[in-house]
Structure formats: C-alpha cells, structure tokens
Amino acid sequence: MDRSSTPMPLALIIVTSYCGPFYDDGKKTGAYFSEILHPYEAFTRNCFQVEFASETGHVGFDEHSIVPPAVTGEELRVLHDNSHPLMRALHSAVQRVDSLDINRYDIVFVAGGHGTLFDMPRSGDIQKFLAGMYEAGKIVAAVCHGPVVLPFVHLKGGTPLVEGKRITGFTRKGEEMVGVMGTMQKHNFKTIEDLAESAGAVFKQKEDPFEEYVVLDGHLVTGTNPASARRTAEVAVEAWKRVETHACVY
C-alpha cells in the first residue's frame, strides 16, 4: 500500500489525568495500564497510528494496575521499557484534549481506571471532544471506568449521547466485589451503572462482572472491564471499517 497517498487511520486514546489517593490500602488510582496497552496493541496491529491525550496532558497509572495479577510478565516488560513506542508516547507525548482537531481522528477510545471518576465527569473539554466525534459519525469507544464520561456528553440540542443507547461499563456488582463502594460513597461518586440509567441509557451487563463483554450500538462501543479492553478496541476497528465501506452499522 502506498501510504503517501493513503494515510494510516488515526486512533486517539484518552486517559485520566488524575493520579492520587483512592484505595483503603493507601495506593493511588489513575489510568489502568492494561486498558491503555491492550487497545494500543489492537489499533497498531490493525495499521492505525495511535495518539494519546488527557485533560491536562499528564497521565499516571493506577498502582494496582501495574503489579501482578493485573499485569503479565510481558506487560511488565513493556511498562519498564522506556524505549517501547507506547511508553515513549505516555512519557512525553500526551496531549491536552483542548488542543486537538477532531477532523484528524477516526476513532476515540476512553481508557479506564478509577481515576476517571475524578476528572472526566467534570471535564468539559473531553465531553465536547467526544460529542464532536460522535456527531461527525466517527467511532466513540470506552472501557471499564472510561464510560463514566458518557452520561455527561450532550449532543446539539442538549440530548445526552447515551440516551436510548445500549452501553456497558464497570458494574455496581464489580465495585462491590473489589471493595471500593465505601470509598466511592465518601467521594460522592455514583456508579457508571447509575449514571448511565439516569441519562436514559440501557445499561447491559453479564452475571460475572469480570467476564469479557462488549456492547456495540451504532458507532458507540463500550466494554465492561479490563478483560474487555482489547476486544473493545477491535470492535471499534470493525465498526470503523463498516463506516469506511458504507456498510450498515448496527
């Protein structure tokens, strides 16, 4: 393929800027590492270029996401390899969302981590960017705690992006099982499940909150947990291909 005449498609992974106290054991939350790595791998294997952005242009990792069993040995090698393209980008090329041109991107993917609860529901810049991507007919994807931003995204006319749409995200049952409901209540954080339903979404989930599960509704793609991150990105690519070939998107 002549890439000089056919530019590579471009995916943007949005991450949380928050990296600070959250867990009862004193560990910090932030961005969940595998929810960045796995989509990055899925996009690059499908010949996408990948860029990164956050509200402030900074990113830090959830401390529970960068130790076993949350990561494999190979994933740890990537994490500690400063020459790896992903790590180079995360260390020095995370852009501010308010500096971005929507027209450049084909897919936007919102990674999770409990850090998203702190900044994304309040980030008008991220919400505006997602609304613009969606209204332009581009693919909007989010996984685990990334979907927390979606109920706050409003389209022209004020309609919530998720109104009447089938979505998923990290469930109330999942929050209870990882033991953070008390911490969330202390911060006055609602679950993604509650926020989605309040915005008129149809929230979908499996019985096991840690089973891989992805929901596609039009050009909106959501995944429920870290195990779903790679597949969420793959479904986003599949949806993009259908749009590009003018096939029906369901």
N, C-alpha and C positions, 0 to 999 in steps of 0.2 A: 504493500500500500504506500502511495506517495503521501507522506504526512505533511509535506509542504503545501499540498492542495487540499488535503483532508485533515484538518486539525483534530487532535485527540480530544474526546469529550472530557469535560471537567466536572469533578465532584468536589463539593465543599463539605468538610466535616466540622460542625460547630461543637465546641466543648465549653464546659463551665469554666468561669474564671475563679470561682470560689475554691479555696483550699484552706480549710481551717477546722476548728474543733467541731465534733459532732457525736462521736461514739462514746458510750459509757466507759470504755477502757482507755479513753484519752487519745485514741487515734484520730487523725484528721480524715475528713472526707474531701472529695474533689472529683476529678474525672476518673471514670472507671477504665483502667488501662486496656483490658481486652475489648472493650466496646469502642475503642479507637483503633487498636491493632487489627482486629478481625475485619471490620469494614474496609480499612485501608488495603488489606490484602485482597479482599474481594474486588474492590474497584480496580486496583492495579493489575490484577490478573485478567480483568476484562478490558484492558488497554485504556483505562481512564487515568488522566492526571488527577492528583489529589492536592487540595489546599486545605488549610486549617484556619479557623477563626474563633474568637470568643468575644465577649462584651468588651473586655479591656485589652485584649491582645496577649493575655497571660494564661497559663494553664498549670495546674498542679494535680498530682494523682491522689486518688483515694488510697490511703495507706493499706487498707485491707485488700485492695485490688492488685497489689504488686508483690504479694507473697503467696506461696502455695497455701491452700489448693486452688486459689483463684487464678494462678498462672502456672503454666507448664515450664519445664526446663528450657525448652526452645524459646518460649516467650520471654523468659528472664534474660536469655542471651540477647534478644533484641532490645529489651529495656536498658541493658547496661552497655550496649554497643553504640557509642556516640557517633560512629561513622555510618550507622544504618540510616537510610534516607528518611524513615519515619521519625527517628529520634532527632536527626538534624533539623527537621521541619518543626518539631514540637519545641525544640530548644531555641530556635532563632527565627521562625517564620510563621508564627501565629499572628494573624491579622486582626485588627479591630473590625467588628461587623459593620460599624457605621462608615467604614472606608470602602466597602465592597460595591461592585457593579453587578447587579442581578443578571444582566444580559450575558455575562461571561460564563455562567454556570448552567449545567444540565441537571444536576441532582444536588440537593442539600440533604445532609444526614446529621441529625442531632444525637450525639452520644450521651450516655447517661452517667450515673454516679449520683449519690445523694447531694453532691454539691450543686446540682442543677436546681434543687429546691430553694436555694438561697438567692440565686440571681436571675434565672430565666423567667419566672413569673413576673418579675419587675423590670425586665429589660425590654423597653420599647423598641430599641434598635433591632434586637433579634426577632421580636414579634413582627415588626414592619418588614424585615427581610423575608421571613417565611411567608407572610401574606403576599408579598410581591412575587415570590417564586411560584406560589400556588396559583395566583391569578394569571400568571404568564403561561400556565399549563405545564409547568415543569414539575419534576418529581420531588416531593417532600417526604422524607423518611425520618423516623426517630425510634430509638430503642430504650427499653428499660425505664429509667427515670428521665430520659430525653423527652418523652411525650408530655411531661408536666407543663411544657410551654404551650402546647397546642390549644388548650381551652382558653388561653389568653390572646390568641391570634384572631383578629377580626378582619373580615374582608370588607370591601367597599360596601357601604350601606349599613355596616355595623354587625352583620351576621357572624357569629363565631365560626371559624373554619371547620370545627368538628361537628357542628350542628347536623344531626341526622346521619352522621357517618359512623361506620364501624371502625373502632380503633381498639388497641390494647396498650398495655404498659405494665409496669411493675404493680402487682396487685396488693390489696389490703392484706390478704392472707399471707403474701410474701413478706410484707413489712412486719407482720406479727411473728412470722417464723424466724426472721433474722433479729428480732428483739429490739426494734427501734421505734415502735409505736409511741412509747412514752417520751422519747426524745423529740419525735415529730410533734407531739401534742405540746410539749414545752415551748417549741418554736412557733406554735400555731400553724403548722404545716398540715394541709389536707392531703389525703392520698390522691394519686392520679385517678384512681377509680372514681372517687367522689367528685373531683374537679371535672372530669370528663362528662359524667352524668349530669352535673349541674349546668354544663354548657350545651346539653342536648345531644351528646354523643351516645352511641350504643356501644357500651364497653364489653369487650369479649375477653374470655379467659378460659384456660384449661383448669382441670381439677388440681393438677400439680403445678404450682406457680413457678417451678424451676425447669419445666419441660419446654423445649424449643417450640415457639409459637409465633407466627407472623400473620398479620391481617393486612390485606390489600383492599382499599376502597377507592376506585378511580386512580388518581395519581398520588394518593396518600398511603404510605406504607408504615406500619408500626410493628414493633417486636416487643415481647413481654419481659425479657430478662437477658442477662449476659450471654446465656447459651444461644440466644436468638440473634445476636448481633451480626454474625456473618451472613446468615440467611436473609435477614432484613435488607442488607446491602445487595445481596444477589437478586432478591425480588425487586428492589428498586431499579437495578440494571435491566432486568427483564421488562419492567414497566416502561422504562425509557426506550428500549428497543421497539416496543409496540407503538409508542408515540412517534418515534422516528420513521417507522414504516407505515404510519397512518392506519395501523390495525386497531381493532376495538380494544379499549381498556376497560376491564370490568372491575 
